[in-house]
Amino acid sequence: MGVEVRVEGLSKSFGAQTIWRDVTLTLPTGEISVLLGPSGTGKSVFLKSLVGLLKPEQGKVLIDGVDVCDCAEKDLYEIRKLFGVLFQDGALFGSMNLYDNIAFPLREHTRKNESEVRQVVMEKMEMVGLLGAETKLPGEISGGMRKRAGLARALVLDPEILLFDEPDSGLDPVRTAYLNQLIVDLNAQIDATCLIVTHDINTARTVPDNIGMLFRRNLVMYGPREVLLTSTEPVVEQFLNGRRQGPIGMSEEKDAGQAAAELAELRGEQGVPHIMPQLEATPGLPERTAVRRRQDRVMANLGSLTPSAQQEIFKSLTPQERERYGIREGAPATAGARSGTLSQGEIAQVPQQPAAAAQQAPQGPAEQPTPNPTTPNPTTPNPATRHAAPQQPAPAPQGRPAQTPGSHGPAQPGHGARPSPRPRPRGEPPLQSGFQPDDEPVSARRRWFGRRKGGEQ
Ligand SMILES: Nc1ncnc2c1ncn2[C@@H]1O[C@H](COP(=O)(O)OP(=O)(O)OP(=O)(O)O)[C@@H](O)[C@H]1O
């Protein structure tokens, strides 16, 4: 079971160079998140800050109640054991064969004897499809194999948080697709909280549960995949479509007038972007338990999302899932969605009783009950959560004990009633969300999406 990572108001500079400022987000337990951004926006610096390799000047990185930015060395040492990191080049020792490379953390950080080390190493090598390559040197194998060896090494200490720094760099599209499937499969097997830094659009479109984007020293958006994949925010749209036209220039800065002219030229050609289905775990493996947890969270906060995102989420629901959330089959999904009425704390709230919530919202998820903002509970508005994905533990899937984000209980196989493959309901009426994008104050959307005041700079 992974642990939640909460980043609050994080700012990092090198001398006079601000890399990013006031970054706030939560990597929810066991979910896969992707961090996007043009080159040089500080994605790798962000990963290093999470592990405590770099010290941001301001803000917190909270893991298991410990602030990585401000803790004793011994606490940092313990926290680092929760991490597995796949560096861009695999970071293998060139003079060691793959077996010894992968065994290295076990020999350094555990008291396992050689036979126990062997058992773990072979298990991880099998997981990443490298059995038989034990005696190869890193220089004798392909880039894809090096990545997989690096991944096996990142897995040997059974990490609860997995960080991937551009796992696709240097790989052809087919190898990238295999690696992406491997990441999803690993997540299904170990339920670790994953963060992937990537430039690869296909990875961003198909792998993560949540997506964030850094641009011009800010986290411009962070939220469920459906929000960013349907976003018409120029910088997000430009990046996810790999276009020249838009605010991102060759050296990050682009003349505002030129960007506006390019966007005007494009206008009319673009509709709501098509969302590709998210990758599922390979048949035969346990299903990803994070899928259900995320779905509960997203459904509880549906009213705070854009209409396009809501529509995509509706389309992805199976009949069983519709029933679970109290959406009547055949009933038009008239939402009467609230627009901009959620407090920050409410956005961060996860339903404790999804079934009860569903009973109160028989017509559609937009009628989810609003927690009483005056009640002193964990949903009390907290400025630190304004960019964050929800931080409360999601209700346990049916038949499973609830676990707090910090608990280290054993991962449970399967995740309840979610069927696979997931049939997409045909001929359903289109969602009428009940509000148009312009109805919602921009500030309300920023709270969920993590946009800073002032928007794009
Ligand atoms: N240790 C350091 N000392 C000084 N500057 C640094 C250090 N590490 C990174 N930087 C600077 O921070 C900025 C962001 O670097 P980073 O590698 O995080 O970008 P990135 O978004 O990961 O880029 P890419 O996508 O090209 O890998 C760069 O300008 C880089 O030169």
The ligand as an SDF file (V2000), in Angstrom:
LIG
                    3D

 31 33  0  0  0  0  0  0  0  0999 V2000
   21.8650   21.5200   -8.6920 N   0  0  0  0  0  0  0  0  0  0  0  0
   21.4970   22.5550   -9.4510 C   0  0  0  0  0  0  0  0  0  0  0  0
   22.1070   23.7300   -9.3410 N   0  0  0  0  0  0  0  0  0  0  0  0
   21.7500   24.7950  -10.0780 C   0  0  0  0  0  0  0  0  0  0  0  0
   20.7660   24.7680  -10.9920 N   0  0  0  0  0  0  0  0  0  0  0  0
   20.1110   23.6150  -11.1560 C   0  0  0  0  0  0  0  0  0  0  0  0
   20.4320   22.4460  -10.3980 C   0  0  0  0  0  0  0  0  0  0  0  0
   19.6040   21.4370  -10.7760 N   0  0  0  0  0  0  0  0  0  0  0  0
   18.8020   21.9620  -11.7200 C   0  0  0  0  0  0  0  0  0  0  0  0
   19.0990   23.2490  -11.9520 N   0  0  0  0  0  0  0  0  0  0  0  0
   18.4050   24.1450  -12.8870 C   0  0  0  0  0  0  0  0  0  0  0  0
   17.0260   24.0340  -12.6250 O   0  0  0  0  0  0  0  0  0  0  0  0
   16.3030   24.1900  -13.8350 C   0  0  0  0  0  0  0  0  0  0  0  0
   15.2900   23.0650  -13.9630 C   0  0  0  0  0  0  0  0  0  0  0  0
   15.9780   21.8600  -14.1820 O   0  0  0  0  0  0  0  0  0  0  0  0
   15.2580   20.4530  -14.2850 P   0  0  0  0  0  0  0  0  0  0  0  0
   16.2950   19.4610  -14.6930 O   0  0  0  0  0  0  0  0  0  0  0  0
   14.5080   20.1800  -13.0560 O   0  0  0  0  0  0  0  0  0  0  0  0
   14.2370   20.7350  -15.4600 O   0  0  0  0  0  0  0  0  0  0  0  0
   13.2490   19.6880  -16.1620 P   0  0  0  0  0  0  0  0  0  0  0  0
   11.9210   20.3280  -16.2120 O   0  0  0  0  0  0  0  0  0  0  0  0
   13.3640   18.3600  -15.5140 O   0  0  0  0  0  0  0  0  0  0  0  0
   13.8900   19.6800  -17.6190 O   0  0  0  0  0  0  0  0  0  0  0  0
   13.9160   18.5060  -18.7340 P   0  0  0  0  0  0  0  0  0  0  0  0
   12.4900   18.2640  -19.1000 O   0  0  0  0  0  0  0  0  0  0  0  0
   14.6940   19.1130  -19.8530 O   0  0  0  0  0  0  0  0  0  0  0  0
   14.5830   17.3060  -18.1080 O   0  0  0  0  0  0  0  0  0  0  0  0
   17.3250   24.2250  -14.9620 C   0  0  0  0  0  0  0  0  0  0  0  0
   17.5020   25.5660  -15.3410 O   0  0  0  0  0  0  0  0  0  0  0  0
   18.5660   23.6770  -14.3180 C   0  0  0  0  0  0  0  0  0  0  0  0
   19.7090   24.2340  -14.8760 O   0  0  0  0  0  0  0  0  0  0  0  0
  1  2  1  0
  2  3  1  0
  2  7  2  0
  3  4  2  0
  4  5  1  0
  5  6  2  0
  6  7  1  0
  6 10  1  0
  7  8  1  0
  8  9  2  0
  9 10  1  0
 10 11  1  0
 11 12  1  0
 11 30  1  0
 12 13  1  0
 13 14  1  0
 13 28  1  0
 14 15  1  0
 15 16  1  0
 16 17  2  0
 16 18  1  0
 16 19  1  0
 19 20  1  0
 20 21  2  0
 20 22  1  0
 20 23  1  0
 23 24  1  0
 24 25  2  0
 24 26  1  0
 24 27  1  0
 28 29  1  0
 28 30  1  0
 30 31  1  0
M  END
$$$$
